């Protein structure tokens, strides 16, 4: 393989890592956001938390791996992204720290106020990243002010444009729906009834926000100029997944509806990365970062490829095994403490 082939390979691998992260952490965030609304008693909230208790930290490993791969394979992309989006990514990091602490601290005291405090910390720590990831990807897709030195020269408030905010609403609402369907598959009784009701009410707002985002994308991005099999298939998959989700929700076939939201998440990521390729961060000033001018050396990418192809299958097998072990529904008789 030559340098260009390795650059393309690592762009695809990073896209796959973000797909895994948004698919797994998507329902994870959704569960955290729904926690105060579908579980009213402490026992019910414990059950809701236990649905993601064994897996939430493993889900976040996908993000750490994606960031590490970006740093090693495309250091200029990493530097520009993390310096330009510093405040937004810092808020995501703080939210994830608060969320992780809340999972651990909630059960340290039986006082209702103590537990309520950490339940709302889980809500905020889930809702903020769910919103900000959409804002970040919306800005990347739209393009940001990057100069010839690969430096972001805009401001934080430039990132809060209408298009990216709608992108944030897409990920926020989609993850809530994704989480509701996950909870429907993992709980029973009154919790299951509440999340089923939430899912039925959520599908239409999610669809409307997604339609607005797609329409805005036609004007705010160069998606029409960069049509290719990846983003076309991504768009088709996202639309098909969302329509299938609605159909199966109203047929009360929630397992298939969950597969629908999963397909939608995968389709959205394929749409974004397919539209970007071979760019990694389009510039509104004409100095795009691409896989060619942002990458590491041939030797670095070669060594990384050998390591990744050796270890990634092991990690995937372990995570699949962990989901299999904790596959059963949780009931009011469950007493697992996570």
NORGIWO-V595808 format. One record per backbone hydrogen bond with DSSP energy under -1.0 kcal/mol. CO is the residue of the C=O (numbers start at 1). NH is the residue of the N-H. E is the energy in kcal/mol with one decimal. If there is no record, write none. Layout:
CO;NH;E / CO;NH;E
This chain:
2;6;-1.9 / 3;7;-2.5 / 4;8;-2.3 / 5;9;-2.5 / 6;10;-2.5 / 7;11;-1.7 / 8;12;-2.2 / 9;13;-2.4 / 10;14;-2.2 / 11;15;-2.0 / 12;16;-2.3 / 13;17;-2.4 / 14;18;-2.3 / 15;19;-2.0 / 16;20;-2.6 / 17;21;-2.4 / 18;22;-2.7 / 19;23;-2.3 / 20;24;-2.4 / 21;25;-2.9 / 23;27;-1.1 / 24;28;-1.3 / 25;29;-3.1 / 26;30;-2.2 / 27;31;-2.4 / 28;32;-1.8 / 29;33;-2.5 / 30;34;-2.2 / 31;35;-1.2 / 34;37;-1.8 / 34;38;-2.2 / 35;39;-1.2 / 41;45;-2.4 / 42;46;-2.2 / 43;47;-1.7 / 44;48;-2.2 / 45;49;-2.4 / 46;50;-2.1 / 49;52;-1.2 / 49;53;-1.0 / 52;55;-1.2 / 52;56;-2.4 / 55;59;-2.3 / 56;60;-1.3 / 59;62;-1.0 / 60;64;-1.8 / 61;65;-2.8 / 62;66;-2.2 / 63;67;-2.8 / 64;68;-2.5 / 65;69;-2.7 / 66;70;-2.3 / 67;71;-2.4 / 68;72;-2.2 / 69;73;-3.0 / 70;74;-2.0 / 73;296;-2.4 / 74;78;-2.3 / 75;79;-2.6 / 76;80;-2.2 / 77;81;-2.7 / 78;82;-2.6 / 79;83;-1.5 / 80;84;-2.5 / 81;85;-2.6 / 85;89;-2.8 / 86;90;-2.5 / 87;91;-2.3 / 88;92;-1.8 / 89;93;-2.3 / 90;94;-2.6 / 91;95;-2.5 / 92;96;-2.4 / 93;97;-2.2 / 94;98;-2.8 / 95;99;-2.4 / 96;100;-2.4 / 97;101;-2.6 / 98;102;-2.4 / 99;103;-2.0 / 100;104;-1.3 / 101;105;-2.9 / 102;106;-2.0 / 105;108;-2.0 / 111;115;-2.2 / 112;116;-2.5 / 113;117;-2.3 / 114;118;-1.8 / 115;119;-2.1 / 116;120;-2.1 / 117;121;-1.5 / 118;122;-2.0 / 119;123;-1.8 / 120;124;-2.7 / 121;125;-2.8 / 123;127;-2.8 / 124;128;-2.3 / 126;130;-1.6 / 127;131;-1.9 / 128;132;-2.8 / 129;133;-2.5 / 131;135;-1.6 / 132;136;-2.6 / 133;137;-2.5 / 134;138;-2.2 / 135;139;-2.0 / 136;140;-2.2 / 137;141;-2.4 / 138;142;-2.1 / 139;143;-2.6 / 144;146;-1.2 / 144;284;-2.2 / 145;153;-2.7 / 147;150;-1.9 / 151;147;-2.3 / 156;159;-1.1 / 161;165;-2.2 / 162;166;-2.1 / 163;167;-2.0 / 164;168;-2.0 / 165;169;-1.9 / 166;170;-2.1 / 167;171;-2.0 / 168;172;-2.4 / 169;173;-2.6 / 170;174;-2.5 / 171;175;-2.4 / 172;176;-1.8 / 173;177;-2.2 / 174;178;-2.7 / 175;179;-2.7 / 176;180;-2.4 / 177;181;-2.2 / 178;182;-1.8 / 179;183;-2.6 / 180;184;-2.0 / 181;185;-1.3 / 183;187;-1.4 / 186;330;-3.6 / 189;193;-1.9 / 190;194;-2.2 / 191;195;-2.5 / 192;196;-1.9 / 193;197;-1.9 / 194;198;-2.4 / 195;199;-2.5 / 196;200;-2.0 / 197;201;-1.8 / 198;202;-2.0 / 199;203;-1.6 / 202;206;-2.3 / 203;207;-2.2 / 204;208;-2.5 / 205;209;-2.4 / 206;210;-2.2 / 207;211;-2.2 / 208;212;-2.2 / 209;213;-2.2 / 210;214;-2.3 / 211;215;-2.4 / 212;216;-2.6 / 213;217;-2.1 / 214;218;-1.1 / 216;219;-1.1 / 216;220;-3.0 / 217;221;-1.6 / 228;232;-2.3 / 229;233;-2.4 / 230;234;-2.1 / 231;235;-2.2 / 232;236;-2.5 / 233;237;-2.7 / 234;238;-2.5 / 235;239;-2.5 / 236;240;-2.9 / 237;241;-2.7 / 238;242;-2.1 / 239;243;-2.5 / 240;244;-2.6 / 241;245;-2.2 / 242;246;-2.0 / 243;247;-2.2 / 244;248;-2.7 / 245;249;-2.3 / 246;250;-1.9 / 248;253;-3.0 / 249;252;-1.6 / 253;257;-1.6 / 254;258;-2.4 / 255;259;-1.5 / 256;260;-1.6 / 257;261;-2.0 / 258;262;-2.1 / 259;263;-2.3 / 260;264;-2.0 / 261;265;-2.4 / 262;266;-2.2 / 263;267;-2.6 / 264;268;-2.5 / 265;269;-2.1 / 266;270;-2.2 / 267;271;-2.3 / 268;272;-2.3 / 269;273;-2.7 / 270;274;-2.2 / 271;275;-1.8 / 272;276;-1.9 / 273;277;-2.1 / 276;279;-2.6 / 278;291;-2.5 / 281;289;-2.3 / 282;144;-2.0 / 289;280;-3.2 / 289;281;-1.7 / 290;294;-1.2 / 294;76;-1.3 / 297;301;-2.2 / 298;302;-2.2 / 299;303;-2.5 / 300;304;-2.4 / 301;305;-2.0 / 302;306;-1.8 / 303;307;-2.1 / 304;308;-2.9 / 305;309;-2.5 / 306;310;-1.0 / 307;311;-2.5 / 308;312;-2.5 / 311;315;-2.0 / 312;316;-2.6 / 313;317;-2.2 / 314;318;-2.2 / 315;319;-2.4 / 316;320;-2.4 / 317;321;-2.1 / 318;322;-2.1 / 319;323;-2.0 / 320;324;-1.8 / 321;325;-2.3 / 322;326;-1.7 / 324;327;-1.2 / 331;334;-2.0
